[in-house]
Amino acid sequence: MSDVKWIKITVNIFDDEKILLIESLPDADSIIVIWFKLLCLAGKQNNHGVFMLNDSIPYTDEMLATIFRRKVTTVKMALETFERFGMIARIDGAVTIPNWGKHQSLDQLENRQSYMREYMRSYRQKQKNLTCKVNSEANSKVNVSSLEGEEDKSKRENKNINYQLIADMYNELCSSFPKITKLSDRRKKTIRARMNQGYTIEDFKRLFESAEASSFLKGGNGRDWSASFDWLIQDGNMAKVLDGNYKGRKESAKDEQQSESSIRLWD
């Protein structure tokens, strides 16, 4: 797996009910410090949240106490608390953090890095093909129609876009919205149009994060309306969400309903 230099922690972690319960316990500060040390160790090891030494020896309570520079009794108490709250689990004697990769979005990070590697390989090949084409056209009398050229261009653009990565990011980040199970040709065409406008994978990630953070887009607008994947990736809607127009917004959803109506007219 790729090296991980950071871990993701939400800003409202201390509003989490598990952390609130821990704060009511004796030695709460020590327990919370151990939790953060555990998270950092999981990120440093980057072993899917499984704590192993040399990939073969499970970390014991005593080993963790040494690494964390804490008393064994404190570490044991903290681990028992985490296990009781479902924050860790012990599998075959090894301490694990359930769903570590999902919560840290490491799968998305790897997918994105893989996508960028594939994109750069394709881009370099495209440059090479373009050079060869220029040289061959100088000595060739064969004429290629503009229609065939546009079809080839469309195929190359379609190949370079990781549509599934964008769909997976939506399903992962927009957990309050209906999941999408199929990438239709129309959805691919819309995604391709946004990419051709200059939007990046990172922009789509910010789009989905902003949508999930907006109570208005999730139906908190008094009109029983909520956004969808198809609505979010439309040109004007994507721009407005990224501009922060729906952050903390609570007014009527009339404009959004009209926007969806306009989409249905030309679909």
C-alpha positions in Angstrom: 0.0 0.0 0.0 1.0 3.6 -0.5 2.6 5.5 2.4 0.2 7.5 4.5 1.5 10.7 6.1 -1.8 11.9 7.7 -5.0 10.6 9.3 -8.5 12.0 8.9 -10.2 13.3 12.0 -13.5 15.2 11.9 -13.7 18.6 13.6 -16.8 17.4 15.6 -15.1 14.4 17.0 -15.6 15.7 20.6 -19.4 15.8 19.9 -19.4 12.1 19.1 -21.4 10.2 21.8 -18.6 7.7 22.3 -16.1 10.4 23.1 -18.7 12.1 25.3 -19.1 8.9 27.3 -15.4 8.5 27.6 -15.0 12.1 28.9 -17.3 11.1 31.8 -14.9 8.3 32.9 -12.0 8.6 35.3 -8.7 9.3 33.5 -10.7 10.4 30.5 -7.8 12.6 29.2 -5.4 9.6 29.3 -7.9 7.4 27.5 -8.4 10.0 24.7 -4.7 10.5 24.3 -4.3 6.7 23.9 -7.0 6.7 21.3 -5.2 9.4 19.2 -1.9 7.5 19.6 -3.7 4.4 18.4 -5.0 6.2 15.3 -1.6 7.6 14.5 0.0 4.2 14.9 -2.6 2.7 12.5 -1.9 5.4 10.0 1.9 4.9 10.3 1.6 1.2 9.9 -1.0 1.5 7.1 -2.0 -2.1 7.6 -5.8 -1.8 7.2 -6.2 -0.9 10.9 -4.6 -4.2 12.1 -1.8 -3.7 14.7 1.0 -6.2 13.9 4.7 -6.1 14.4 6.6 -7.2 11.3 3.4 -8.4 9.8 3.5 -11.5 12.0 3.3 -10.6 15.7 0.2 -9.0 17.2 0.8 -6.0 19.5 0.2 -6.9 23.1 -1.1 -4.4 25.7 2.4 -4.3 27.2 4.0 -3.5 23.7 1.5 -0.7 23.1 2.2 0.7 26.6 5.9 0.8 25.8 5.3 2.5 22.4 2.7 5.0 23.8 4.9 5.7 26.9 2.0 5.0 29.2 1.4 2.6 32.1 0.2 -0.9 31.2 -2.8 -0.5 33.5 -3.9 2.7 31.7 -3.5 1.2 28.3 -5.4 -2.0 29.3 -8.2 0.2 30.7 -8.3 2.3 27.5 -8.4 -0.7 25.2 -11.2 -2.4 27.3 -13.2 0.9 27.0 -12.6 1.1 23.2 -13.6 -2.5 22.8 -16.8 -2.1 24.8 -17.8 0.9 22.7 -17.0 -0.9 19.4 -14.1 1.4 18.6 -11.7 -1.6 18.3 -12.0 -5.3 18.0 -9.7 -8.2 18.8 -9.3 -10.7 16.0 -7.1 -13.8 16.7 -5.3 -11.8 19.4 -4.7 -8.8 17.3 -6.1 -5.3 18.1 -7.9 -3.9 15.0 -9.9 -0.8 14.2 -13.0 -1.8 12.3 -13.6 -0.1 8.9 -10.3 1.7 9.2 -9.9 2.1 5.4 -13.5 3.2 5.0 -13.3 5.9 7.6 -9.9 7.2 6.5 -10.9 7.1 2.8 -7.7 5.2 2.0 -9.3 3.1 -0.7 -10.3 6.4 -2.4 -6.7 7.7 -2.0 -5.3 4.5 -3.7 -8.0 4.6 -6.4 -7.2 8.3 -7.1 -3.4 7.6 -7.2 -4.0 4.7 -9.5 -6.2 6.8 -11.7 -3.6 9.6 -11.9 -0.9 7.0 -12.9 -3.1 5.6 -15.6 -4.1 9.1 -16.8 -0.4 10.2 -17.1 0.5 7.0 -19.0 -2.4 7.7 -21.4 -1.5 11.3 -21.7 2.1 10.5 -22.6 0.9 8.0 -25.2 -1.4 10.6 -26.6 1.5 13.0 -27.1 3.5 10.2 -28.8 0.6 9.4 -31.1 0.2 13.0 -32.0 3.8 13.3 -32.9 3.7 10.2 -35.1 0.5 11.5 -36.7 2.1 14.8 -37.7 5.1 13.1 -39.2 3.0 10.6 -41.1 0.6 13.2 -42.5 3.5 15.0 -44.1 4.1 12.0 -46.4 0.5 10.6 -46.7 -2.3 11.4 -49.1 -4.9 9.7 -46.9 -7.6 12.1 -45.7 -9.5 11.2 -42.5 -13.0 12.8 -42.1 -13.7 15.2 -39.3 -16.5 12.9 -38.1 -14.1 10.0 -37.6 -11.7 12.3 -35.9 -14.4 13.5 -33.4 -15.4 9.9 -32.7 -11.8 8.9 -32.0 -11.4 12.0 -29.7 -14.6 11.1 -27.9 -13.4 7.5 -27.3 -10.0 8.7 -26.0 -11.6 11.2 -23.6 -14.1 8.5 -22.4 -11.2 6.1 -21.7 -9.2 8.6 -19.7 -12.0 9.4 -17.2 -12.4 7.1 -14.2 -16.2 7.2 -14.0 -16.4 4.5 -11.4 -14.1 6.3 -9.1 -16.5 9.3 -9.1 -19.5 7.1 -8.5 -17.7 5.3 -5.7 -16.8 8.7 -4.1 -20.4 9.8 -4.3 -21.7 6.6 -2.6 -19.0 6.8 0.1 -19.2 10.5 0.9 -22.9 11.2 0.3 -24.1 8.5 2.8 -27.4 10.4 3.3 -28.3 10.3 -0.3 -29.7 7.4 -2.4 -26.9 5.2 -3.7 -26.3 4.9 -7.4 -25.9 1.4 -8.8 -25.4 2.1 -12.5 -23.4 4.6 -14.6 -25.6 5.2 -17.6 -24.3 6.7 -20.8 -26.1 9.9 -19.9 -24.3 10.1 -16.5 -21.0 9.4 -18.2 -21.7 12.1 -20.7 -22.5 14.7 -18.0 -19.3 13.7 -16.0 -17.3 14.0 -19.2 -18.7 17.5 -19.9 -17.7 18.7 -16.4 -14.2 17.3 -16.8 -13.9 19.0 -20.2 -14.8 22.3 -18.5 -11.8 21.9 -16.2 -13.3 20.2 -13.1 -11.0 17.7 -11.5 -11.5 14.6 -9.4 -10.7 16.7 -6.3 -13.6 19.1 -7.3 -16.0 16.1 -7.4 -14.8 15.1 -4.0 -15.4 18.6 -2.6 -18.8 18.6 -4.3 -19.9 15.4 -2.6 -18.5 16.5 0.8 -20.3 19.9 0.6 -23.6 18.1 -0.4 -23.4 15.8 2.6 -22.7 18.7 4.9 -25.8 20.6 3.6 -29.0 19.9 5.5 -30.9 21.8 2.8 -29.7 19.5 0.0 -30.6 16.5 2.1 -34.2 17.5 2.5 -34.1 20.1 5.3 -35.9 22.7 3.2 -39.5 22.3 4.2 -40.6 21.1 0.7 -39.7 17.4 0.9 -37.0 17.9 -1.8 -33.5 16.6 -1.8 -30.7 16.6 -4.3 -29.5 13.6 -6.2 -26.3 12.5 -8.0 -27.7 13.6 -11.4 -28.7 17.0 -9.9 -25.3 17.6 -8.3 -23.3 16.9 -11.4 -25.2 19.4 -13.6 -23.1 22.4 -14.6 -24.9 25.2 -12.8 -25.7 23.1 -9.7 -22.2 21.8 -9.3 -20.8 25.4 -9.5 -23.3 26.6 -6.9 -22.6 23.8 -4.4 -18.8 24.4 -4.8 -19.3 28.1 -4.3 -21.0 27.4 -0.9 -24.5 28.6 -1.8 -26.1 25.8 0.1 -24.0 26.0 3.3 -26.4 26.5 6.1 -29.2 27.4 3.7 -32.7 26.9 5.0 -35.0 28.8 2.6 -37.5 27.4 0.0 -36.5 24.7 -2.4 -38.5 26.3 -5.2 -35.5 27.1 -7.3 -34.2 23.6 -7.0 -37.5 22.1 -8.0 -37.6 24.3 -11.1 -34.1 23.3 -11.9 -35.0 19.6 -11.8 -38.0 20.3 -14.0 -35.8 21.9 -16.6 -33.6 18.8 -16.5 -36.5 16.5 -17.1 -37.6 18.6 -20.1 -34.4 17.8 -22.1 -33.5 14.4 -20.7 
